[in-house]
Amino acid sequence: MSDLQNVKPAFAARVATTIGQASGLVQKLATPWLTQLVLRIALAVPFWKSGILKWQGFLQLNDTAIDLFTDEFKLHLPGGPYPFPAPAVIAFLSACGEVGFPVLLVFGFGTRFAALGLLLMTCIIELTVPEGWPIHITWAAMALGIAAWGPGAISIDHLLSRATNRL
């Protein structure tokens, strides 16, 4: 009976040690600067891909982008759905945000502002396509994380912050 009693604590100690070592390895791999960089890129990609499809040339939207906001997209509010007001203007602003904010995020410049912009866009997208909430909540979580913890060490914001603190 005493051998069995000694085996249980030894096994538990080995399991605890292994879990501790694995946790340490994960913590070393998931450094804050890397996590923040990947988070910024992950949020930027879907918006960039959507935004780039809306442009025909420099500051010129394609007809499909305007048609989407005129005919397809509706705001799903109580008593609705309702059409977007000034669909050409909304399409233009949306396309600018979908291209501009991701660029800011990837470079880490005006990062918290860009994350807030994409969070607001995500809220409007959710009102437009409510069945897409599983993806939208992910975008919102990423935007909130970026807004809360900033861009990280690999960013223009970080470089500017270090430069201004030295002056």
C-alpha positions in Angstrom: 0.0 0.0 0.0 2.9 2.4 0.7 4.3 2.0 -2.8 1.0 3.0 -4.3 0.9 6.1 -2.1 4.3 7.2 -3.2 3.5 6.7 -6.9 0.5 9.1 -6.9 2.5 12.1 -5.5 5.5 11.4 -7.9 3.1 11.2 -10.9 1.3 14.4 -9.9 4.7 16.2 -9.4 5.8 15.0 -12.9 2.6 16.2 -14.5 2.8 19.6 -12.7 6.5 20.0 -13.8 5.6 19.2 -17.4 2.7 21.6 -17.4 4.9 24.3 -15.9 7.6 23.8 -18.6 5.0 23.8 -21.4 3.5 27.0 -19.9 6.9 28.6 -19.8 7.5 27.7 -23.4 4.2 29.1 -24.5 4.9 32.3 -22.6 8.3 32.7 -24.3 6.7 32.2 -27.7 3.8 34.5 -27.2 5.7 37.6 -26.3 3.7 40.8 -26.0 5.4 42.4 -29.0 4.8 39.4 -31.3 1.2 39.0 -30.1 0.5 42.7 -30.7 2.0 42.6 -34.1 0.1 39.5 -35.2 -3.1 40.9 -33.7 -2.7 44.1 -35.8 -2.1 42.2 -39.0 -4.9 39.7 -38.3 -7.4 42.6 -37.9 -6.0 44.5 -40.9 -6.3 41.7 -43.5 -10.0 41.2 -43.8 -10.7 44.9 -44.0 -7.9 45.5 -46.5 -9.2 42.7 -48.7 -12.7 44.1 -48.6 -11.7 47.7 -49.1 -9.3 47.1 -52.0 -12.1 45.5 -54.0 -14.2 48.7 -53.9 -11.7 50.9 -55.8 -11.5 51.3 -59.6 -8.7 53.9 -59.5 -7.3 56.7 -57.3 -10.2 58.0 -55.2 -12.6 56.4 -57.7 -15.0 53.7 -56.4 -16.2 51.0 -58.7 -19.9 50.8 -59.5 -20.4 47.6 -57.5 -19.3 49.3 -54.3 -21.9 52.1 -54.7 -24.6 49.6 -55.8 -24.0 47.5 -52.7 -24.7 50.5 -50.4 -27.6 51.6 -52.6 -29.4 48.3 -53.3 -28.0 45.4 -51.1 -26.9 46.7 -47.8 -29.5 47.8 -45.3 -29.3 48.8 -41.6 -31.1 46.2 -39.5 -32.5 48.4 -36.8 -35.8 48.1 -34.9 -38.6 48.6 -37.4 -36.2 48.1 -40.3 -34.3 47.2 -42.3 -33.6 50.7 -43.5 -31.5 51.9 -46.5 -28.2 53.6 -45.9 -28.5 57.4 -46.1 -26.3 58.9 -48.9 -25.1 55.5 -50.1 -22.4 57.0 -52.4 -20.9 58.9 -49.5 -21.1 56.0 -47.1 -19.5 53.7 -49.7 -16.7 56.1 -50.2 -16.1 56.5 -46.5 -16.3 52.8 -45.9 -13.8 52.1 -48.7 -11.4 54.7 -47.3 -11.6 53.3 -43.8 -11.2 49.7 -45.1 -8.0 50.6 -46.8 -6.6 53.4 -44.6 -7.1 51.9 -41.1 -5.4 48.6 -42.0 -2.4 50.4 -43.4 -2.1 52.4 -40.1 -2.5 49.1 -38.2 0.2 47.2 -40.0 2.7 50.0 -39.6 1.6 50.7 -36.1 1.0 54.4 -36.7 -2.0 56.0 -35.0 -2.7 52.4 -33.9 -5.3 53.0 -31.2 -7.2 55.5 -33.5 -7.2 52.9 -36.3 -8.4 50.2 -34.0 -11.2 52.4 -32.8 -12.1 53.2 -36.4 -12.3 49.5 -37.3 -14.3 48.8 -34.1 -16.9 51.4 -35.2 -16.9 50.0 -38.7 -17.4 46.5 -37.2 -20.5 47.8 -35.3 -22.0 49.2 -38.5 -21.1 46.0 -40.4 -22.9 44.0 -37.6 -26.0 46.2 -38.1 -25.8 45.5 -41.8 -25.1 41.8 -41.8 -26.3 40.6 -38.4 -25.9 36.9 -39.2 -22.1 37.5 -39.5 -21.8 38.1 -35.7 -19.3 35.2 -35.1 -16.7 36.9 -37.3 -17.7 40.4 -36.2 -17.3 39.6 -32.5 -13.8 38.4 -33.3 -13.0 41.6 -35.1 -14.4 43.6 -32.2 -12.3 41.7 -29.7 -9.1 42.2 -31.8 -9.8 46.0 -32.1 -10.5 46.3 -28.4 -7.3 44.4 -27.6 -5.3 46.7 -29.8 -7.0 49.8 -28.4 -6.4 48.6 -24.8 -2.8 47.3 -25.0 -1.5 49.4 -27.9 0.6 48.5 -30.9 3.6 46.9 -29.2 7.3 47.4 -29.6 7.3 46.7 -33.4 5.5 49.9 -34.4 6.0 53.5 -35.5 4.0 54.6 -32.5 6.5 52.9 -30.2 9.4 54.5 -32.0 7.8 57.9 -31.8 7.1 57.4 -28.1 10.7 56.5 -27.4 12.0 59.4 -29.4 9.8 62.0 -27.7 10.6 60.6 -24.2 14.3 61.1 -24.9 13.8 64.8 -25.8 
